[in-house]
Amino acid sequence: MAKPATVDLPLTLHLSKETQEKLVHQAAANGTDLADYVSKIVEDTASKPFSLEEISGPVYKRFLESGTTDDELSEELELGKHELRAERRARQAS
């Protein structure tokens, strides 16, 4: 299969020194340089949508195992949202 054409996209990333070092190490472990490694991460991220399970991780799994219905979860989340907003308003008022 032919590799898709690429374009250069000059940009600046603002990362901590620790993150830069981790990426350099991971790139080397994958046998590539930093620019190609980061490009692959961006391509992979942009090329596929994330499933609910990928986005929420263990939370989604616990939800499925709980037996809670979608409506029950929606109601619980709505209640939690209103409680947090009330707490925020109370903190701002004091």
N, C-alpha and C positions, 0 to 999 in steps of 0.2 A: 504494500500500500504506500502511495506517495505521501511524503510529508507535506503538510500545508505550507503555503508561502508565509513568511513572517515579515514583520516590519519592525524597525527599531523604534522604541518608545523611550526617549530620554526622560528620566524623572529622578527625583531625589527622594530617598526614603529616610525618615527620621526614626532611627532605632537606637535603643540603648547599646552600649558597648557589649554587654553580656549577650544580647540577642544577636548582634553581628558575629560574635565569636561562635555562638551555637550554630548559626547558619553556615559559617565558613567550615566548621567541623562536619556538619551534616553533608555539605556539598562534597567535601573531600571523601567522606565515607561512601558517597554515591558515585565517586569517580568523575566529578565534574567541577567546574569552577562556580564561584558564587553567583555570577550573573545568570548562567544557564540554570542553576538550581532554583533560584528565585523565579525565573521565567517559567519553569515547569510548574512550580507551586501556583502561580497566577493562572496559567493555562488550565491546570486541573480544576482549580476553584471556579473559574469562569465557564468551564465547558459543561458542567453538570449541575442541575438543581439539587439541593440537599433535601433529603426526606425528613419528615417530622422526627423520626427516630434519630437521625444524625444530628439534627439541630438540638433536640432536647435530651438526648442521651438517656441516662438512667431514669430521668423523670418520666419519660414516655413509657418505659418498661414498667415502672411502679404503677403508673396509671392503668395500664392494661391488666396488670395483676390484681389491682384493687377491685375490679368489677364495677367501678363507678361509671355511670352513663355520661355521655357527652353533655347532656342537660345539667346533670348534677355538678360536673366539673365547671361548666360555664357559670352556674349560679355561685359556686364557691369562689371562683376567681373574681367575679363581679363584687361579691361581698368583701373579699380581701382588698380589692382596689379601693372601695369606699372607705374601709377602715384605715388604709394607709393615707388616703387623702385627708381624712379627719385628723389623724395624728399630725400630719404635716401642717394643717391649718392651726392646730392647737400649739405647736411649737412656734409658728410664726407669730401667733398672737401674744405669746409670753415674752 
